[in-house]
Amino acid sequence: MRDGLPQGLRCAIPTAMDASAHYRHLATLGRDEFLAAAAPAALVRHRTEDPLATSGERTLTLDESVDDETLQHGRYNVSDVEMEVYPLAKKAGASFADRITIGRTGNNDVVINDHSVSRLHAYVRFQDGGWFVADAGSKNGSWLRGDKLEPRRERPLSSRIVLRLGDVDLTFYLAADLFAVLGGGM
């Protein structure tokens, strides 16, 4: 552990789309290789064309059920979904050594390019064996499983929980769960 963060949280961070391709590739290599190379946790934004939506695009989670009998088992196929992976890792030289910052500008550890996301919107922290999230006083707010987060008040994160930052829905995954969602085998 260095700077209060577990090993693996400090690394070069690719862009979300590069990370998505990288994580899909890692899943094909097997569980051990995936867990060795992936960040210990990640935020994932899933998008797909929704034939029922008039706006043309919506964000979803891969575990989300839909009422469409044409979709096998009521779930989207991961290969049909545009996915952005945001590894939860510190950038070298970034501010706030004990937390991973999330925001719209490039000085954050996780950059989400969306107008509804504040320059510094939220942060996550790994502490005492668990993950926590807090809104950083953002303009458009943050929600965890639909409950509004109070600024700077940390709440525990569990794998597969949906976190909303402004208008952006992200699913928090521990690495092992993300491996399974990506279709990784035993």
Rosetta constraint file for C-alpha pairs under 8 A:
AtomPair CA 1 CA 5 HARMONIC 5.47 0.50
AtomPair CA 1 CA 6 HARMONIC 4.52 0.50
AtomPair CA 1 CA 7 HARMONIC 5.32 0.50
AtomPair CA 2 CA 6 HARMONIC 6.66 0.50
AtomPair CA 2 CA 7 HARMONIC 7.02 0.50
AtomPair CA 3 CA 97 HARMONIC 5.91 0.50
AtomPair CA 3 CA 98 HARMONIC 6.08 0.50
AtomPair CA 4 CA 97 HARMONIC 7.55 0.50
AtomPair CA 4 CA 98 HARMONIC 5.49 0.50
AtomPair CA 4 CA 126 HARMONIC 7.94 0.50
AtomPair CA 4 CA 127 HARMONIC 7.60 0.50
AtomPair CA 5 CA 9 HARMONIC 6.28 0.50
AtomPair CA 5 CA 98 HARMONIC 6.42 0.50
AtomPair CA 5 CA 99 HARMONIC 7.93 0.50
AtomPair CA 5 CA 126 HARMONIC 6.41 0.50
AtomPair CA 5 CA 127 HARMONIC 7.76 0.50
AtomPair CA 6 CA 126 HARMONIC 7.50 0.50
AtomPair CA 8 CA 39 HARMONIC 5.97 0.50
AtomPair CA 8 CA 40 HARMONIC 6.85 0.50
AtomPair CA 8 CA 89 HARMONIC 7.38 0.50
AtomPair CA 9 CA 39 HARMONIC 6.27 0.50
AtomPair CA 9 CA 40 HARMONIC 7.11 0.50
AtomPair CA 9 CA 88 HARMONIC 6.80 0.50
AtomPair CA 9 CA 89 HARMONIC 4.23 0.50
AtomPair CA 9 CA 90 HARMONIC 5.80 0.50
AtomPair CA 10 CA 89 HARMONIC 5.35 0.50
AtomPair CA 10 CA 90 HARMONIC 4.75 0.50
AtomPair CA 10 CA 91 HARMONIC 6.34 0.50
AtomPair CA 10 CA 92 HARMONIC 6.84 0.50
AtomPair CA 11 CA 89 HARMONIC 6.32 0.50
AtomPair CA 11 CA 90 HARMONIC 6.52 0.50
AtomPair CA 11 CA 91 HARMONIC 6.40 0.50
AtomPair CA 11 CA 92 HARMONIC 7.13 0.50
AtomPair CA 12 CA 91 HARMONIC 6.43 0.50
AtomPair CA 12 CA 92 HARMONIC 7.40 0.50
AtomPair CA 13 CA 19 HARMONIC 7.98 0.50
AtomPair CA 13 CA 87 HARMONIC 7.30 0.50
AtomPair CA 13 CA 89 HARMONIC 7.20 0.50
AtomPair CA 13 CA 91 HARMONIC 6.70 0.50
AtomPair CA 14 CA 18 HARMONIC 5.79 0.50
AtomPair CA 14 CA 19 HARMONIC 5.57 0.50
AtomPair CA 15 CA 19 HARMONIC 5.93 0.50
AtomPair CA 15 CA 86 HARMONIC 7.80 0.50
AtomPair CA 16 CA 20 HARMONIC 6.12 0.50
AtomPair CA 16 CA 84 HARMONIC 5.05 0.50
AtomPair CA 16 CA 85 HARMONIC 5.11 0.50
AtomPair CA 16 CA 86 HARMONIC 5.46 0.50
AtomPair CA 17 CA 21 HARMONIC 6.50 0.50
AtomPair CA 17 CA 83 HARMONIC 7.52 0.50
AtomPair CA 17 CA 84 HARMONIC 5.48 0.50
AtomPair CA 17 CA 85 HARMONIC 6.90 0.50
AtomPair CA 18 CA 22 HARMONIC 6.12 0.50
AtomPair CA 19 CA 23 HARMONIC 5.92 0.50
AtomPair CA 19 CA 84 HARMONIC 7.34 0.50
AtomPair CA 19 CA 85 HARMONIC 5.63 0.50
AtomPair CA 19 CA 86 HARMONIC 6.98 0.50
AtomPair CA 19 CA 87 HARMONIC 7.53 0.50
AtomPair CA 20 CA 24 HARMONIC 6.17 0.50
AtomPair CA 20 CA 83 HARMONIC 6.29 0.50
AtomPair CA 20 CA 84 HARMONIC 5.49 0.50
AtomPair CA 20 CA 85 HARMONIC 4.98 0.50
AtomPair CA 21 CA 25 HARMONIC 6.16 0.50
AtomPair CA 22 CA 26 HARMONIC 6.13 0.50
AtomPair CA 23 CA 27 HARMONIC 6.21 0.50
AtomPair CA 23 CA 34 HARMONIC 7.77 0.50
AtomPair CA 23 CA 38 HARMONIC 7.32 0.50
AtomPair CA 23 CA 85 HARMONIC 7.78 0.50
AtomPair CA 24 CA 28 HARMONIC 6.84 0.50
AtomPair CA 24 CA 182 HARMONIC 6.52 0.50
AtomPair CA 25 CA 29 HARMONIC 6.99 0.50
AtomPair CA 26 CA 30 HARMONIC 7.15 0.50
AtomPair CA 26 CA 33 HARMONIC 6.89 0.50
AtomPair CA 26 CA 34 HARMONIC 5.11 0.50
AtomPair CA 26 CA 37 HARMONIC 7.67 0.50
AtomPair CA 26 CA 38 HARMONIC 7.96 0.50
AtomPair CA 27 CA 31 HARMONIC 6.90 0.50
AtomPair CA 27 CA 34 HARMONIC 5.82 0.50
AtomPair CA 27 CA 179 HARMONIC 5.91 0.50
AtomPair CA 27 CA 182 HARMONIC 6.45 0.50
AtomPair CA 27 CA 183 HARMONIC 7.13 0.50
AtomPair CA 27 CA 184 HARMONIC 5.06 0.50
AtomPair CA 28 CA 184 HARMONIC 6.38 0.50
AtomPair CA 29 CA 33 HARMONIC 6.08 0.50
AtomPair CA 29 CA 34 HARMONIC 6.80 0.50
AtomPair CA 30 CA 34 HARMONIC 6.09 0.50
AtomPair CA 30 CA 184 HARMONIC 6.50 0.50
AtomPair CA 30 CA 185 HARMONIC 6.54 0.50
AtomPair CA 30 CA 186 HARMONIC 7.20 0.50
AtomPair CA 31 CA 35 HARMONIC 6.07 0.50
AtomPair CA 31 CA 176 HARMONIC 7.76 0.50
AtomPair CA 31 CA 179 HARMONIC 6.94 0.50
AtomPair CA 31 CA 184 HARMONIC 6.78 0.50
AtomPair CA 31 CA 185 HARMONIC 7.11 0.50
AtomPair CA 31 CA 186 HARMONIC 6.62 0.50
AtomPair CA 32 CA 36 HARMONIC 6.10 0.50
AtomPair CA 33 CA 37 HARMONIC 6.19 0.50
AtomPair CA 34 CA 38 HARMONIC 5.74 0.50
AtomPair CA 34 CA 179 HARMONIC 7.02 0.50
AtomPair CA 35 CA 39 HARMONIC 7.72 0.50
AtomPair CA 35 CA 40 HARMONIC 7.53 0.50
AtomPair CA 35 CA 175 HARMONIC 6.35 0.50
AtomPair CA 35 CA 176 HARMONIC 6.77 0.50
AtomPair CA 38 CA 87 HARMONIC 7.75 0.50
AtomPair CA 38 CA 175 HARMONIC 6.70 0.50
AtomPair CA 39 CA 87 HARMONIC 5.70 0.50
AtomPair CA 39 CA 88 HARMONIC 6.29 0.50
AtomPair CA 39 CA 89 HARMONIC 6.53 0.50
AtomPair CA 39 CA 175 HARMONIC 6.74 0.50
AtomPair CA 40 CA 88 HARMONIC 7.30 0.50
AtomPair CA 40 CA 174 HARMONIC 6.06 0.50
AtomPair CA 40 CA 175 HARMONIC 5.17 0.50
AtomPair CA 41 CA 87 HARMONIC 6.36 0.50
AtomPair CA 41 CA 88 HARMONIC 5.63 0.50
AtomPair CA 41 CA 172 HARMONIC 7.25 0.50
AtomPair CA 41 CA 173 HARMONIC 5.58 0.50
AtomPair CA 41 CA 174 HARMONIC 4.26 0.50
AtomPair CA 41 CA 175 HARMONIC 5.01 0.50
AtomPair CA 42 CA 85 HARMONIC 6.63 0.50
AtomPair CA 42 CA 86 HARMONIC 5.46 0.50
AtomPair CA 42 CA 87 HARMONIC 4.25 0.50
AtomPair CA 42 CA 88 HARMONIC 4.99 0.50
AtomPair CA 42 CA 172 HARMONIC 5.92 0.50
AtomPair CA 42 CA 173 HARMONIC 5.45 0.50
AtomPair CA 42 CA 174 HARMONIC 6.57 0.50
AtomPair CA 42 CA 175 HARMONIC 7.04 0.50
AtomPair CA 42 CA 178 HARMONIC 7.97 0.50
AtomPair CA 43 CA 85 HARMONIC 6.02 0.50
AtomPair CA 43 CA 86 HARMONIC 5.02 0.50
AtomPair CA 43 CA 87 HARMONIC 6.39 0.50
AtomPair CA 43 CA 88 HARMONIC 7.05 0.50
AtomPair CA 43 CA 170 HARMONIC 5.76 0.50
AtomPair CA 43 CA 171 HARMONIC 5.44 0.50
AtomPair CA 43 CA 172 HARMONIC 4.64 0.50
AtomPair CA 43 CA 173 HARMONIC 6.30 0.50
AtomPair CA 44 CA 83 HARMONIC 6.86 0.50
AtomPair CA 44 CA 84 HARMONIC 5.65 0.50
AtomPair CA 44 CA 85 HARMONIC 4.62 0.50
AtomPair CA 44 CA 86 HARMONIC 6.06 0.50
AtomPair CA 44 CA 170 HARMONIC 5.26 0.50
AtomPair CA 44 CA 171 HARMONIC 5.13 0.50
AtomPair CA 44 CA 172 HARMONIC 6.53 0.50
AtomPair CA 44 CA 173 HARMONIC 7.49 0.50
AtomPair CA 45 CA 59 HARMONIC 7.00 0.50
AtomPair CA 45 CA 60 HARMONIC 7.54 0.50
AtomPair CA 45 CA 61 HARMONIC 7.51 0.50
AtomPair CA 45 CA 83 HARMONIC 5.71 0.50
AtomPair CA 45 CA 84 HARMONIC 5.04 0.50
AtomPair CA 45 CA 85 HARMONIC 6.54 0.50
AtomPair CA 45 CA 168 HARMONIC 7.87 0.50
AtomPair CA 45 CA 169 HARMONIC 6.45 0.50
AtomPair CA 45 CA 170 HARMONIC 4.79 0.50
AtomPair CA 45 CA 171 HARMONIC 6.54 0.50
AtomPair CA 46 CA 59 HARMONIC 5.58 0.50
AtomPair CA 46 CA 60 HARMONIC 5.35 0.50
AtomPair CA 46 CA 61 HARMONIC 5.83 0.50
AtomPair CA 46 CA 62 HARMONIC 7.02 0.50
AtomPair CA 46 CA 81 HARMONIC 6.47 0.50
AtomPair CA 46 CA 82 HARMONIC 5.94 0.50
AtomPair CA 46 CA 83 HARMONIC 4.57 0.50
AtomPair CA 46 CA 84 HARMONIC 6.47 0.50
AtomPair CA 46 CA 170 HARMONIC 7.59 0.50
AtomPair CA 47 CA 57 HARMONIC 7.09 0.50
AtomPair CA 47 CA 58 HARMONIC 5.91 0.50
AtomPair CA 47 CA 59 HARMONIC 4.55 0.50
AtomPair CA 47 CA 60 HARMONIC 5.93 0.50
AtomPair CA 47 CA 81 HARMONIC 5.89 0.50
AtomPair CA 47 CA 82 HARMONIC 5.10 0.50
AtomPair CA 47 CA 83 HARMONIC 6.16 0.50
AtomPair CA 48 CA 57 HARMONIC 6.18 0.50
AtomPair CA 48 CA 58 HARMONIC 6.25 0.50
AtomPair CA 48 CA 59 HARMONIC 6.77 0.50
AtomPair CA 48 CA 60 HARMONIC 7.44 0.50
AtomPair CA 48 CA 80 HARMONIC 7.46 0.50
AtomPair CA 48 CA 81 HARMONIC 5.31 0.50
AtomPair CA 48 CA 82 HARMONIC 6.10 0.50
AtomPair CA 49 CA 56 HARMONIC 6.02 0.50
AtomPair CA 49 CA 57 HARMONIC 4.95 0.50
AtomPair CA 49 CA 58 HARMONIC 6.74 0.50
AtomPair CA 50 CA 56 HARMONIC 6.39 0.50
AtomPair CA 50 CA 57 HARMONIC 6.00 0.50
AtomPair CA 50 CA 58 HARMONIC 6.59 0.50
AtomPair CA 51 CA 56 HARMONIC 7.45 0.50
AtomPair CA 53 CA 57 HARMONIC 7.06 0.50
AtomPair CA 53 CA 58 HARMONIC 7.66 0.50
AtomPair CA 59 CA 168 HARMONIC 7.64 0.50
AtomPair CA 59 CA 169 HARMONIC 6.50 0.50
AtomPair CA 60 CA 64 HARMONIC 6.78 0.50
AtomPair CA 60 CA 169 HARMONIC 7.46 0.50
AtomPair CA 61 CA 170 HARMONIC 7.88 0.50
AtomPair CA 61 CA 171 HARMONIC 6.73 0.50
AtomPair CA 62 CA 75 HARMONIC 7.01 0.50
AtomPair CA 62 CA 76 HARMONIC 6.50 0.50
AtomPair CA 62 CA 78 HARMONIC 7.12 0.50
AtomPair CA 62 CA 181 HARMONIC 7.30 0.50
AtomPair CA 63 CA 75 HARMONIC 6.80 0.50
AtomPair CA 64 CA 75 HARMONIC 6.56 0.50
AtomPair CA 65 CA 74 HARMONIC 5.29 0.50
AtomPair CA 65 CA 75 HARMONIC 5.66 0.50
AtomPair CA 66 CA 74 HARMONIC 5.30 0.50
AtomPair CA 66 CA 75 HARMONIC 6.65 0.50
AtomPair CA 67 CA 74 HARMONIC 6.63 0.50
AtomPair CA 68 CA 74 HARMONIC 6.49 0.50
AtomPair CA 69 CA 74 HARMONIC 6.83 0.50
AtomPair CA 70 CA 74 HARMONIC 7.94 0.50
AtomPair CA 71 CA 75 HARMONIC 6.14 0.50
AtomPair CA 71 CA 76 HARMONIC 6.70 0.50
AtomPair CA 72 CA 76 HARMONIC 7.64 0.50
AtomPair CA 76 CA 80 HARMONIC 7.03 0.50
AtomPair CA 76 CA 81 HARMONIC 7.24 0.50
AtomPair CA 77 CA 81 HARMONIC 6.84 0.50
AtomPair CA 78 CA 181 HARMONIC 7.86 0.50
AtomPair CA 78 CA 182 HARMONIC 6.65 0.50
AtomPair CA 78 CA 183 HARMONIC 7.76 0.50
AtomPair CA 86 CA 110 HARMONIC 6.38 0.50
AtomPair CA 87 CA 110 HARMONIC 7.55 0.50
AtomPair CA 88 CA 100 HARMONIC 6.78 0.50
AtomPair CA 88 CA 109 HARMONIC 7.74 0.50
AtomPair CA 88 CA 110 HARMONIC 7.13 0.50
AtomPair CA 89 CA 100 HARMONIC 6.58 0.50
AtomPair CA 89 CA 109 HARMONIC 6.77 0.50
AtomPair CA 89 CA 110 HARMONIC 7.92 0.50
AtomPair CA 90 CA 94 HARMONIC 6.87 0.50
AtomPair CA 90 CA 97 HARMONIC 7.76 0.50
AtomPair CA 90 CA 99 HARMONIC 7.82 0.50
AtomPair CA 90 CA 100 HARMONIC 5.82 0.50
AtomPair CA 90 CA 109 HARMONIC 5.48 0.50
AtomPair CA 91 CA 108 HARMONIC 7.96 0.50
AtomPair CA 91 CA 109 HARMONIC 5.40 0.50
AtomPair CA 94 CA 107 HARMONIC 7.01 0.50
AtomPair CA 94 CA 108 HARMONIC 7.28 0.50
AtomPair CA 94 CA 109 HARMONIC 7.04 0.50
AtomPair CA 96 CA 100 HARMONIC 7.45 0.50
AtomPair CA 96 CA 101 HARMONIC 7.79 0.50
AtomPair CA 98 CA 125 HARMONIC 6.75 0.50
AtomPair CA 99 CA 123 HARMONIC 6.30 0.50
AtomPair CA 99 CA 124 HARMONIC 5.75 0.50
AtomPair CA 99 CA 125 HARMONIC 4.67 0.50
AtomPair CA 99 CA 126 HARMONIC 7.45 0.50
AtomPair CA 100 CA 108 HARMONIC 7.75 0.50
AtomPair CA 100 CA 109 HARMONIC 5.75 0.50
AtomPair CA 100 CA 110 HARMONIC 7.36 0.50
AtomPair CA 100 CA 123 HARMONIC 5.40 0.50
AtomPair CA 100 CA 124 HARMONIC 5.23 0.50
AtomPair CA 100 CA 125 HARMONIC 6.17 0.50
AtomPair CA 101 CA 108 HARMONIC 5.21 0.50
AtomPair CA 101 CA 109 HARMONIC 5.19 0.50
AtomPair CA 101 CA 110 HARMONIC 6.23 0.50
AtomPair CA 101 CA 120 HARMONIC 7.00 0.50
AtomPair CA 101 CA 121 HARMONIC 7.77 0.50
AtomPair CA 101 CA 122 HARMONIC 6.13 0.50
AtomPair CA 101 CA 123 HARMONIC 4.33 0.50
AtomPair CA 101 CA 124 HARMONIC 6.62 0.50
AtomPair CA 102 CA 108 HARMONIC 5.60 0.50
AtomPair CA 102 CA 109 HARMONIC 6.13 0.50
AtomPair CA 102 CA 110 HARMONIC 4.70 0.50
AtomPair CA 102 CA 111 HARMONIC 6.01 0.50
AtomPair CA 102 CA 112 HARMONIC 7.27 0.50
AtomPair CA 102 CA 120 HARMONIC 6.11 0.50
AtomPair CA 102 CA 121 HARMONIC 5.79 0.50
AtomPair CA 102 CA 122 HARMONIC 5.20 0.50
AtomPair CA 102 CA 123 HARMONIC 5.49 0.50
AtomPair CA 102 CA 124 HARMONIC 7.90 0.50
AtomPair CA 103 CA 108 HARMONIC 5.87 0.50
AtomPair CA 103 CA 110 HARMONIC 6.50 0.50
AtomPair CA 103 CA 111 HARMONIC 5.32 0.50
AtomPair CA 103 CA 112 HARMONIC 5.86 0.50
AtomPair CA 103 CA 113 HARMONIC 7.96 0.50
AtomPair CA 103 CA 117 HARMONIC 6.15 0.50
AtomPair CA 103 CA 118 HARMONIC 5.69 0.50
AtomPair CA 103 CA 119 HARMONIC 4.89 0.50
AtomPair CA 103 CA 120 HARMONIC 4.37 0.50
AtomPair CA 103 CA 121 HARMONIC 4.80 0.50
AtomPair CA 103 CA 122 HARMONIC 6.72 0.50
AtomPair CA 104 CA 108 HARMONIC 7.57 0.50
AtomPair CA 104 CA 111 HARMONIC 5.31 0.50
AtomPair CA 104 CA 112 HARMONIC 5.05 0.50
AtomPair CA 104 CA 113 HARMONIC 5.19 0.50
AtomPair CA 104 CA 114 HARMONIC 6.60 0.50
AtomPair CA 104 CA 115 HARMONIC 7.73 0.50
AtomPair CA 104 CA 117 HARMONIC 5.73 0.50
AtomPair CA 104 CA 118 HARMONIC 5.76 0.50
AtomPair CA 104 CA 119 HARMONIC 4.61 0.50
AtomPair CA 104 CA 120 HARMONIC 6.72 0.50
AtomPair CA 104 CA 121 HARMONIC 7.58 0.50
AtomPair CA 105 CA 111 HARMONIC 6.16 0.50
AtomPair CA 105 CA 112 HARMONIC 7.80 0.50
AtomPair CA 105 CA 113 HARMONIC 7.65 0.50
AtomPair CA 105 CA 119 HARMONIC 5.23 0.50
AtomPair CA 105 CA 120 HARMONIC 7.36 0.50
AtomPair CA 106 CA 111 HARMONIC 6.04 0.50
AtomPair CA 108 CA 120 HARMONIC 7.12 0.50
AtomPair CA 112 CA 117 HARMONIC 7.07 0.50
AtomPair CA 113 CA 117 HARMONIC 7.43 0.50
AtomPair CA 114 CA 168 HARMONIC 7.70 0.50
AtomPair CA 116 CA 140 HARMONIC 6.39 0.50
AtomPair CA 116 CA 165 HARMONIC 7.65 0.50
AtomPair CA 116 CA 166 HARMONIC 4.84 0.50
AtomPair CA 116 CA 167 HARMONIC 5.75 0.50
AtomPair CA 116 CA 168 HARMONIC 7.58 0.50
AtomPair CA 117 CA 121 HARMONIC 6.14 0.50
AtomPair CA 117 CA 138 HARMONIC 7.74 0.50
AtomPair CA 117 CA 140 HARMONIC 7.05 0.50
AtomPair CA 117 CA 165 HARMONIC 6.21 0.50
AtomPair CA 117 CA 166 HARMONIC 5.32 0.50
AtomPair CA 117 CA 167 HARMONIC 7.47 0.50
AtomPair CA 117 CA 168 HARMONIC 7.66 0.50
AtomPair CA 118 CA 138 HARMONIC 5.64 0.50
AtomPair CA 118 CA 139 HARMONIC 6.37 0.50
AtomPair CA 118 CA 140 HARMONIC 7.32 0.50
AtomPair CA 118 CA 166 HARMONIC 7.91 0.50
AtomPair CA 120 CA 136 HARMONIC 6.60 0.50
AtomPair CA 120 CA 138 HARMONIC 6.97 0.50
AtomPair CA 121 CA 135 HARMONIC 6.19 0.50
AtomPair CA 121 CA 136 HARMONIC 5.32 0.50
AtomPair CA 121 CA 137 HARMONIC 6.79 0.50
AtomPair CA 121 CA 138 HARMONIC 4.85 0.50
AtomPair CA 121 CA 139 HARMONIC 7.92 0.50
AtomPair CA 121 CA 141 HARMONIC 7.92 0.50
AtomPair CA 121 CA 165 HARMONIC 7.29 0.50
AtomPair CA 122 CA 133 HARMONIC 7.21 0.50
AtomPair CA 122 CA 134 HARMONIC 5.62 0.50
AtomPair CA 122 CA 135 HARMONIC 4.23 0.50
AtomPair CA 122 CA 136 HARMONIC 4.51 0.50
AtomPair CA 122 CA 137 HARMONIC 7.56 0.50
AtomPair CA 122 CA 138 HARMONIC 7.21 0.50
AtomPair CA 122 CA 142 HARMONIC 7.72 0.50
AtomPair CA 122 CA 165 HARMONIC 7.86 0.50
AtomPair CA 123 CA 133 HARMONIC 5.74 0.50
AtomPair CA 123 CA 134 HARMONIC 5.58 0.50
AtomPair CA 123 CA 135 HARMONIC 6.58 0.50
AtomPair CA 123 CA 136 HARMONIC 6.64 0.50
AtomPair CA 124 CA 131 HARMONIC 6.87 0.50
AtomPair CA 124 CA 132 HARMONIC 5.42 0.50
AtomPair CA 124 CA 133 HARMONIC 4.32 0.50
AtomPair CA 124 CA 134 HARMONIC 6.51 0.50
AtomPair CA 125 CA 131 HARMONIC 5.68 0.50
AtomPair CA 125 CA 132 HARMONIC 5.21 0.50
AtomPair CA 125 CA 133 HARMONIC 6.46 0.50
AtomPair CA 126 CA 130 HARMONIC 5.58 0.50
AtomPair CA 126 CA 131 HARMONIC 4.53 0.50
AtomPair CA 126 CA 132 HARMONIC 6.39 0.50
AtomPair CA 127 CA 131 HARMONIC 6.36 0.50
AtomPair CA 127 CA 132 HARMONIC 7.53 0.50
AtomPair CA 130 CA 156 HARMONIC 7.28 0.50
AtomPair CA 130 CA 157 HARMONIC 7.57 0.50
AtomPair CA 131 CA 156 HARMONIC 5.89 0.50
AtomPair CA 131 CA 157 HARMONIC 5.32 0.50
AtomPair CA 131 CA 158 HARMONIC 7.39 0.50
AtomPair CA 132 CA 154 HARMONIC 5.87 0.50
AtomPair CA 132 CA 155 HARMONIC 5.31 0.50
AtomPair CA 132 CA 156 HARMONIC 4.29 0.50
AtomPair CA 132 CA 157 HARMONIC 5.23 0.50
AtomPair CA 133 CA 154 HARMONIC 5.25 0.50
AtomPair CA 133 CA 155 HARMONIC 5.37 0.50
AtomPair CA 133 CA 156 HARMONIC 6.37 0.50
AtomPair CA 133 CA 157 HARMONIC 6.56 0.50
AtomPair CA 134 CA 149 HARMONIC 6.83 0.50
AtomPair CA 134 CA 150 HARMONIC 7.50 0.50
AtomPair CA 134 CA 151 HARMONIC 6.56 0.50
AtomPair CA 134 CA 152 HARMONIC 5.31 0.50
AtomPair CA 134 CA 153 HARMONIC 5.51 0.50
AtomPair CA 134 CA 154 HARMONIC 4.48 0.50
AtomPair CA 134 CA 155 HARMONIC 6.32 0.50
AtomPair CA 135 CA 141 HARMONIC 7.05 0.50
AtomPair CA 135 CA 142 HARMONIC 5.91 0.50
AtomPair CA 135 CA 149 HARMONIC 6.14 0.50
AtomPair CA 135 CA 150 HARMONIC 6.54 0.50
AtomPair CA 135 CA 151 HARMONIC 4.76 0.50
AtomPair CA 135 CA 152 HARMONIC 5.52 0.50
AtomPair CA 135 CA 153 HARMONIC 7.17 0.50
AtomPair CA 135 CA 154 HARMONIC 7.81 0.50
AtomPair CA 136 CA 151 HARMONIC 5.49 0.50
AtomPair CA 136 CA 152 HARMONIC 5.38 0.50
AtomPair CA 137 CA 141 HARMONIC 7.50 0.50
AtomPair CA 137 CA 151 HARMONIC 4.75 0.50
AtomPair CA 137 CA 152 HARMONIC 6.71 0.50
AtomPair CA 138 CA 142 HARMONIC 7.59 0.50
AtomPair CA 138 CA 151 HARMONIC 7.56 0.50
AtomPair CA 140 CA 165 HARMONIC 7.53 0.50
AtomPair CA 140 CA 166 HARMONIC 4.86 0.50
AtomPair CA 141 CA 148 HARMONIC 7.23 0.50
AtomPair CA 141 CA 149 HARMONIC 7.29 0.50
AtomPair CA 141 CA 165 HARMONIC 6.35 0.50
AtomPair CA 141 CA 166 HARMONIC 5.56 0.50
AtomPair CA 142 CA 148 HARMONIC 5.89 0.50
AtomPair CA 142 CA 149 HARMONIC 5.53 0.50
AtomPair CA 142 CA 163 HARMONIC 7.26 0.50
AtomPair CA 142 CA 164 HARMONIC 5.42 0.50
AtomPair CA 142 CA 165 HARMONIC 4.60 0.50
AtomPair CA 142 CA 166 HARMONIC 6.08 0.50
AtomPair CA 143 CA 147 HARMONIC 5.08 0.50
AtomPair CA 143 CA 148 HARMONIC 4.26 0.50
AtomPair CA 143 CA 149 HARMONIC 5.35 0.50
AtomPair CA 143 CA 163 HARMONIC 5.76 0.50
AtomPair CA 143 CA 164 HARMONIC 4.94 0.50
AtomPair CA 143 CA 165 HARMONIC 6.70 0.50
AtomPair CA 144 CA 148 HARMONIC 6.50 0.50
AtomPair CA 144 CA 149 HARMONIC 6.75 0.50
AtomPair CA 144 CA 161 HARMONIC 7.41 0.50
AtomPair CA 144 CA 162 HARMONIC 6.13 0.50
AtomPair CA 144 CA 163 HARMONIC 4.69 0.50
AtomPair CA 144 CA 164 HARMONIC 6.40 0.50
AtomPair CA 145 CA 161 HARMONIC 6.45 0.50
AtomPair CA 145 CA 162 HARMONIC 5.40 0.50
AtomPair CA 145 CA 163 HARMONIC 6.34 0.50
AtomPair CA 145 CA 164 HARMONIC 7.98 0.50
AtomPair CA 146 CA 164 HARMONIC 7.85 0.50
AtomPair CA 149 CA 153 HARMONIC 7.28 0.50
AtomPair CA 149 CA 155 HARMONIC 7.93 0.50
AtomPair CA 157 CA 161 HARMONIC 6.96 0.50
AtomPair CA 157 CA 172 HARMONIC 7.52 0.50
AtomPair CA 158 CA 172 HARMONIC 7.32 0.50
AtomPair CA 158 CA 173 HARMONIC 7.83 0.50
AtomPair CA 159 CA 172 HARMONIC 5.58 0.50
AtomPair CA 159 CA 173 HARMONIC 4.65 0.50
AtomPair CA 159 CA 174 HARMONIC 5.51 0.50
AtomPair CA 159 CA 177 HARMONIC 7.23 0.50
AtomPair CA 160 CA 171 HARMONIC 5.71 0.50
AtomPair CA 160 CA 172 HARMONIC 5.27 0.50
AtomPair CA 160 CA 173 HARMONIC 5.24 0.50
AtomPair CA 160 CA 174 HARMONIC 7.91 0.50
AtomPair CA 160 CA 177 HARMONIC 7.79 0.50
AtomPair CA 161 CA 171 HARMONIC 5.64 0.50
AtomPair CA 161 CA 172 HARMONIC 5.56 0.50
AtomPair CA 161 CA 173 HARMONIC 7.62 0.50
AtomPair CA 162 CA 169 HARMONIC 6.59 0.50
AtomPair CA 162 CA 170 HARMONIC 5.67 0.50
AtomPair CA 162 CA 171 HARMONIC 4.47 0.50
AtomPair CA 162 CA 172 HARMONIC 6.37 0.50
AtomPair CA 163 CA 169 HARMONIC 5.86 0.50
AtomPair CA 163 CA 170 HARMONIC 5.20 0.50
AtomPair CA 163 CA 171 HARMONIC 6.01 0.50
AtomPair CA 163 CA 172 HARMONIC 7.07 0.50
AtomPair CA 164 CA 168 HARMONIC 5.46 0.50
AtomPair CA 164 CA 169 HARMONIC 4.42 0.50
AtomPair CA 164 CA 170 HARMONIC 6.09 0.50
AtomPair CA 165 CA 169 HARMONIC 6.53 0.50
AtomPair CA 165 CA 170 HARMONIC 7.80 0.50
AtomPair CA 173 CA 177 HARMONIC 5.92 0.50
AtomPair CA 173 CA 178 HARMONIC 5.56 0.50
AtomPair CA 174 CA 178 HARMONIC 6.27 0.50
AtomPair CA 175 CA 179 HARMONIC 6.16 0.50
AtomPair CA 176 CA 180 HARMONIC 6.52 0.50
AtomPair CA 177 CA 181 HARMONIC 6.25 0.50
AtomPair CA 178 CA 182 HARMONIC 6.10 0.50
AtomPair CA 179 CA 183 HARMONIC 6.67 0.50
AtomPair CA 179 CA 184 HARMONIC 5.32 0.50
AtomPair CA 180 CA 184 HARMONIC 5.11 0.50
AtomPair CA 180 CA 185 HARMONIC 7.32 0.50
